[in-house]
Amino acid sequence: MPTMQRPDLAKHLPSFTPTGEGRQLQFREALREAMSEEMRRDDRIFLMGEEVAYYNGAYKISQGMLDEFGPRRIIDTPISENGFAGLAVGAAMYGLRPIIEFMSWSFSLVAADQLLNNVPKMLYMSGGQWGCPVVFRGNNGAGGQLGSTHSWTVEAMYANVPGLKIAIPSNPYDAKGLLKTAIVDDDPVFFMESERMLSDKGHVPAEEYYIPFGKAHLRRQGSDVTLVSFGRPVNFCIEAAGELAKEGIEADMLDMRTVRPLDIQSIAESVKKTGRIVVVDQCWPFASIASEVVTQVCEKAFDYLDHQPIRVNTEDVPTPYAKGLEAEYLPHKGKIVRAVKASLHRL
Amino acid sequence: MPIRTAYTAKIEYLQILDEEGKLDASLTAPGTPGILTDQQVLHLYQRMIECRQLDEIAFKLQRSGRMHTYPQNKGQEACALGSGFAMRAGVDWIVPCYRENAAMFMHGVPMASVLLYWSGDERGNHFPPGVQVTPIAVPIGTQMLHATGIAWAAKMRREDRVVITYFGDGATSEGDFHEAMNFATVFNVPCIFFCQNNQWAISVPRESQMASETIAQKGLAYGAQVQQVDGNDLFAVYKAVYDARERARAGGGVTLIECITYRLADHTTADDARRYRDQNEVEAWRSKDPMIRVRLYLESKGLWDAGKQKAEQERAEVMVKEVVDKVLNWPAPKREEMFDHLYAEMPALLRQQRDSWATHSLGMGREAGLQSGSAAGSHQHA
């Protein structure tokens, strides 16, 4: 099978304008554009999942893709997550580049044996022979009153496994650039979206770009506190930082973009400047990504800390079904503001 | 008509060469496709002797502490040989579990690789370029989905390739079997599901594993072609897989083949089947040993005799000994090799970990500007 020419990933990134200027795309459109651009470049790439073809995707991410790429490359599946996860491994062994859509990462749990016991280990266990360049993507986290079984935030569990890469975008610009990098990556990438953000609009430049993995994006600069997050809660951090600025508290706000690899270097450098860190994470607190960040900050910048690190996670209970409870269960602006003030002894 | 028959089915059992080494004339009439020639049988019998010899030696090596756990193939060689021979080397794909050595060898996997793997070395799962055999799969059933994916990919690329995947009776209880069968038939991919029903899933007998009369009938539920075969009959296994392969190439999709066979040895060297199996049962199956009937057949054709058996046995012993010597002298992997092949390109942090003799966190500390040495000592320097 021919190897396609790899795009230039080191190319300069177009500027990120969060203020509503330039070409505006929905998060879902940005995802679609990323997949479509790569599929036009490389005919080994296909999209497979429940409802992705004739129904145009349960969340309309793949709208129109069946029309453009046809049923050989946009493929509806039986309801069988372990089935299509395993099928992707085989297709990758053959030389194809699968994109697998989970309607929700909550449903990936039934595919855990393929996802965790095969995908990240295939290259390793075959002495370097069989790679597994598959992108698994879908909604992650509480989607708005979907109940506990459908509201999983899986990154902490999955990030524990070596051999994977995990990207979690917080806005349309990142969604496109990170997904394009994920698709051309030679390792398996777990790509986590949020149905609460799919209609969010943001600037997505028309020019092509790839966002490198393992490099955090400094969304806001400040010297009082380091705010770290990834995915949807980044947006709550931005809101909180705006409110804190009114009280004269300036935060360094780091959007991690990927949690594996984790750009701990940027976090440590920021902490050396601010002496305080608040990590915001929509996973449960125990053994979460936030826990990992705090651990590594202690390893790398312990002597620079002026206050113990603070985590803002979800509450340590299953995601509640009731509207008000779900909102209170998740990290939000109010919790973040309080945590930052606590770290500054200004509560 | 309030009641009508919605579905009826039958399962056919195929035996061509019986326990006495006699070929069924009606099934082997001249011109019948998929019938082994005498030269082919001779060739396969020699491979059978080699495989049996490998089993004996691997077992002895394990018992003397020089080999890790090893699953013997003894008694099931006709399954691996007949099926492997029916697939086209370098064209078709072999997706094994772990009890079909001969099929892997036939498709280009060196015997040394398999032995190296079972001696506890993942480098044994790295096969030479061009060999279309996937790694030995020890979780139960996962490989069937990979096979389905490979077959789907071949179909998508419009390439003339067929995939065969191997599993045991116990694996049909896993969801992977059912999901793979469902996908394979819904997508109508060129895939053969080859079940070696050796009656025992470690210590669990077939009747405690499933309530269905046959495994073949499970394929009917998914719309696959099905065939039950005497798995100790080299001719029947070859014929069934040959037909399934040709059907798949013609767009006929999926076949589930259930081979009725018997695990004459323990599950693996970590097992002692005497604790749970009736020895009378084992003895009854010994007389159905696939080697016995092939030898009888060849002898009846004047192609084999005691002298040839002795010479071939000696040749196999030398050949296996050479492989064993090679594997036992294989240089052990170095510590730093533990970090290889996790990612296509080694991430910086992993490289750092590899290059540090300390623990992960101490390695990080040193990287942050601390001196090497004990954690307490280095902290004072910071």
Interface residues (C-beta under 8 A of the other chain):
Chain A: M1 F46 R72 R73 T77 P78 S80 N82 G83 F84 A85 G86 L87 A88 V89 G90 A91 A92 M93 Y94 G95 L96 D113 Q114 N117 N118 M122 L123 Y124 M125 S126 G127 G128 Q129 W130 G131 P133 P162 G163 K165 D185 D186 D187 G214 P261 A268 T295 Q296 E299 K300 A301 D303
Chain B: V95 E122 R123 G124 N125 H126 F127 T134 P135 P139 T142 M144 L145 H146 A147 T148 G149 I150 A151 W152 A153 A154 M156 R157 G175 D176 E179 A180 N182 F183 V186 D340 H341 L342 Y343 A344 E345 P347 A348 L349 S361 M364 G365 E367 A368 A382
